[in-house]
Amino acid sequence: MGDRTFMSSNASAVPRPAPLATLDVAQAGFYLRDDYFDLLTWLRTNEPVHRSTNGMVLVTRYEDIREVSREPLRYTSRRGALVNDPMRAVEPNDASGSLLHLDPPLHADYRKLLNREFTPRAVALMERTVRDIVDDAFVALDEHLERSDGVADLVEHLALPIPVRVIAELLGMGDQSLADVRRWSDATIAITDDPSPQVLADAMEFFAFLEGHVQERFDAVDAGAAPDDLLSLLAVSQVHGARLTPAQLQLFCMTLMVAGNETTRSLLSGGALALAEHPDQRAALAADSTVVPGAVEECLRWVTPIQAFCRTANEAGTLGGTPIDAGDYLVLLYASGNRDESVFGVDADRFDVKRPSTPAHLAFGFGEHLCLGASLARLEARLVFEELVRRYPDYEVAGDPVLVPSTLTRGLAELPIAFRPGSARR
């Protein structure tokens, strides 16, 4: 996979997509188009608020995405937040406990149950635990490389196990097998796009596990024997004087598992690929570890782990000069906003680990739905990239990366890497 897959071209050089009628973001392969970033560039320049043939409205400019995100009463999350969200077909339920589908002020009431657990200060206290998990993954990778020809799948050995273990520990699921957690998380992501029998079976297995897991924690809390962890905190939490129900806690767990796993997996694998494709940028990290935090932000902008979330217009109006009807389903294409030349400059299509931190990227969303686990994802990425370039400063892509078809992420299923153990810096 060359740079063209992850880079856009200069706006003036991008031809009109032919035909525009084929732009169906509801298809899981939309983000995998060879011309994906060129297409986004063309839309930003020519039709930044684009009404597609399936009725969805694609929002591609940075400022328009921020405008929709900062007006939750005008653009609601209650009627769907995912491209193929089943919530679009049901009456919104304010008591669902699903943070994705709540608007203010109720959204804040639920979110504050967890806010203090994910502040930068609170996450900093997790660094020793996360570092141990990262170290374990690299030790396992080294052992694998000793038995192989020096090539390994970075997704399987680093990008997958690290975030899975971190979020599983937070949810008291540390004893569950990695294979099960991966299968369940993948099914939860895929089910809106691919409700096949196997995906449905895996998702139902996850729901059944969560039902038992959550009930065990409720029982332990009531007996005064619960461990001091995130799940126990939620099991005793109340909103408007009412304790969370087991069903609500299951939704919290499911949301946290997917958000804490899939998005960080995409950041780690996509960031590692971007660094491999830009060896001068990777060398900057290897030469100076103080560059890594800024590089994490550039990887977030460049990769944009969550490609899009959605909102529904509650009323008619205009957005970016384009008429919007009440009921329109708006797809906020964060990946496009993160390449917006009017915000990030004429070099917005260039990967630069020393890019200034302002303006802020949209990889974690914007507004009251800003990603709850942003600080944790940053911590995991910093520790992984520091260790990766310290041990293997000259790693290279050793085969074709495999992207996952999805309407939520543009993540990697496989990333074969030649780790060159002989050049590792111990």
N, C-alpha and C positions, 0 to 999 in steps of 0.2 A: 504494500500500500504506500503510494508516494504522498508527497505533501499536498497534492491537489485534493486529496480526500478530506484533509483537515483544514485547508486554507481556502479563502475566497480570493477573487481576482479584483483588480481595479474596476470600480463601478463603470467607468466609461468604456471598458473593454468587454463588458458582459453583454452578450446578445439577448434578445427577448426569448424567454422560454417558449418552446413550441411543442404542443399547444398548452396554453395556460389551463385549459379544461382538465388536464391530467393531474393537476396539483391537488391530490387528495391526502391531506394530513392524517385522515382516519385510517389509512393503510399503514400497517406496521413497517413497511419498507421505505416509507417516505424519507426518513432521515438518512437512509443508506444510498440515495441517489448519487451517482458520480458527480452530478452538477449541483449538489445540495447547497453548498456555500455560495456558488455563483448565482443560484436561484434566489437565495436570500438577499444577496447584494442587489440584484435586479429589482426585487420587490421593494426594498428600502428606498431605492432611487425613483421608482416609477409608480408603484401601487402599494404604499406602505401599510395601508389598511385594505386588505384584499378579500373580497367576498368570493369564496370558492363555490364550485358547482354543487357541493353537498350542503351548502348553506352556512358552513362555518366561516367565521371572519378571522383571517390571519393578521395578527398585529406584529409588525416586524421592527419598528423603530424603538430605540431605547426610551425616549421621552414618552411616547404613547403607551408603552408597556408600564412605565412608572405611573402615568396618569390613571390607568385602569386599576393598578394595584393600590393606589392611595385613596381610591373612592369605593370602598366595599359596599356602601349602601346603594350606590348607583350601579355597580357591577358586582353581583352577588356570587358567593361560592356555594350557596345552599342548593343550587340546581346543577351541580357538577363542577369538578375541578380537574378531571382527567379528560383526554381527548375522547375516549370511548367510555365515558363514565356512566354506569347504570343508574346513577342518581338522577340523570336527566329524565328518566321515565317514571319516577316515583315522587310522591309528595314529600317535601323536605321535613325532616324530623329533628327539631332543635335539641332533643334529648339524646341524640345518637352518641354523643361523645367523640365523634370523628372530627378531629381538628381541621382536616382538609375542607370540611363541608359546613363550617360554622362562620357566621358573620359577627361583627361587633353588635352589642357589647358581650354577648354570650361567649364568643370565641376567647376573649380575654379572661373570662371567668374560668374556663377550662385550661387555657394555656398557662395561667399563673401557677397551676398545680406543679408544673415542671420547670418554669422559668429559672428559678434559683439553682436547680440542679445542673443547668447547662450554661451558666454564665462563664465568661472566660476564667474568672477566679476559681469557680468550682471545677471546671474542666482541668485547670492546671494541677489540681490536687490528684487527678487521675493519671498524671504523666508517668509515674513509676509503674503503675499497672499496665498502661498501654505500651510503655517501652519494653516491659518484660514480654508482652505478647509479640511485639515486633521482633525482639531478639530471638524468641523461640521459632518464629517463622523463618528467619534467616539461617538459624542453625539447621533446621529441617531442610532448607534449600541447599545448604552446603553439603549435607549428607547425601542428598539426591544427586548433586553434581558430581560427587566422588564416584557414584555408581553409573554415571552416564557419560556422554561425550561432551559435557559442558553446556548443553542446551536444555532449557526447561521452560515450561509455560509460566509466565509471570503471573497470570490470572490465578492459576491453580495454586501456586506456591506462596504468593504474597498478597495480591489484590483481593482475593476471595477470603482466605482464612483470617486475616487480621481484623477487618471490620466485623466479620461474623462473630469472632470470639469476643471482641470488645462489647458489642451490643448484647450478646448472649449473657455475658457476665453481668451487665447492668440489669438485665431482666431476670436474673436468677436461673438462666438456662444453660449454665456453663457445662453441665454434665451431658447435655444433648449432643448427639453426634453431628459433626460438621456437615456430613453428607445430607442428613435430614434437614438441617437448618437451611442449607443452600437450596435444596429441592423445594422446600416450603416457601422460601422467600422468592425464588424464581417464579413459582406458580402464582403467587399473589400479585406479582408484577404483570404476568402474562395473561391473567384470566380475563381482563377486559378486552384484549385483542384476540385471544385464542382460547375460547372456552371448550377445548377438546376434552374428551373423556379423561385422558391422563392428567392434564392440567387441573381439571375439576377434582379429580380424585386426590391429587397432591394438596390442593387448597383445602379440601374438606378434612384431610388428615391433619393439616396444620390447625384448622379451627377446632377440631376435636382435641388436639393436644393442648391448645390454649385454654379451652374450657376446663380441662382437668387441672392444668397448671395454675390458672387463676383461682379456681375454687380451693385448691390446696393452700394458696397464700391467704385467701380470706379466712379459711379455717384456722390457720396458724396465727393470724392477727387476732382473731376472736379469742384464741386460747392463750394469748400473750406470749407466743413462742416464735414470732416471725423474725427472720433475719433483718438486719439493718440495710435494706437495699431499696432501689427505686420502686419495685413492684409493691413492697410493703407500704411505702409512702403513699402510693396511689390507692391501695386497698383501704386506707383509713381516711382518705380525702373526701371532702364534701364540696358541693357546689349549690349555692342557695339553700344551705341547711340540709341538703339531702346527700347521703353517702353515695359514691359511685356504685353502680350495679356491676355484677360480674360481666355482663355483656358489654358495658362501657369500657371496663378495664381490658377486656379482650381486644376491643378496637384500638385502645391506646397501645397495647403490646404489638398488634399487627402493624400499626402505623410506624411505631418506633423501630421495629425490626426491619421493615422495608426501607424506611428513610435512612436508618443508620448503616444499612448493609449495601444496598444496591448503589446508592449515590456515591458512597466512599469508594466502593469497588471501581466504579467508572472513573472517578477522579484519579485513583492510584494507577490503574492500567492505562488510561488515556494520557495522563501526565507523563508516565514512564515512556510511552510511545513518542510523545511530542519531544521529549528530551533526547531520545534516540535519533529522531529525524532531524534534530538540530544539535549536532555534537558540539558546536561552539557554545551554545547555551548550557549544555550539560557540563562542559568543562568549566564554565563560570561557577557552577555550584560546587564542583569537586575542588576548585581552587580556594573557595571562600564560603564557609558554611553559613555566614551571616546573610548570604544571598537567598538562602532556602525559603524563609517565610514569604518574601516577595515572589519567589518562583512559584510557590503554592498558589498565590493569588492569580498569577498569570496562567497557571495550569487550569484553575477554576474557570477563568474567562475563556480560555482556548477550548477546553473540553466541554464545558457546560454540562455537567452530568445529567441534570434534568433539563430536557430540551424545551418542555412547554408545560404550563398549567393553563387552566381555562377559567373564564368567568361568564356569567349570563347578564346581559343588560336588563335592568329593571325598568328602564324608560327609554324613550326615543331621544336622540341627541346627535352630536357629532363627535368624532374622534379623529384628530389629525386632519380636519377638514372634510372627512368622509361621513355621510349620514349613517347612523346606527339606529336600528329599530328595536323596540322593546321585545325581548325574547331572543335577540341575537346571541349566538354562542361564540365568544371571542377566545381564540387560541393565542396565548401570549408566548411568542417564540423567543425565549430567552437567548438561545444561541445566536439569533439574528441581532438582538439588542446588544450582545457582547461583541459584535463585529461592526457596530455602527460607526461609520467614518466621521460623522458629525460630532461624536462624543469622544472616541478614542484616537482620532486623528487619521491622517492619510495612511499611516502604517498599521491600521487596525487589523489588517490581514497578515501581520507579521508576529511571530512568536518571540517575545522579548522578556526574559526573566527579570530584567531590571526596569521594566515599565513602571512608571509612577503609580502609586496606590490609589490615586484619585484621578478621574472619577471612579466610583466603585462599580464593580461588575454586577451582573444580575444573576450570577450562578446560584445564589441562595434565595432568589426571589426578591421581593421588595414589599414594604408595608407590614401590616400586622401578621401576614403569613410568612414572613422571613423565616428561613429554615431554623428550627429549634436547635438542631445539632450542629450548627455551623462551626462553633468553636471546637467541638470534638472532631469533626472532619478535618479541620485545619491541623489539629494536633497530630492525628494519625498520619496525614500526608507529610507533615514536616519530619516526623521521626522516620518514616519509610524512605523518603527521598534523601535525607541525610545519610542513612545507612547504605542505601543503594549506591550512591556515588562514592562513598568512602570505600566500600568493599570492591565495587565493580565500576570504576570510572570510565571504562571503555566498552561497556556492554553494547551489544548490537542486536537489531532485529534479525532473527534467523529463519524467518518464513513469513507467509502471509497472515496478518492478523485477521481474526474472524469477528465481525461485528454482530451484535444481537438485534434482530428486527423487533422494534418496539415503538409504541406511540408515546412513551414517557422518556426513555433514556436512549442514548447512543453509545452504549457500552460495548466492551469487548468480551467475547466469550473465550477467546484464546489469543495469547500473545507470545509466540515462541521467541525466546531470547538466548543468545550466546553470551553467557556470563563471564567467559574468559577468566577462570579462577586464577590463572597464573599472574594476572595483573591486579588482583585484588589488593587493596591497601588495608592490612589488618591493624 
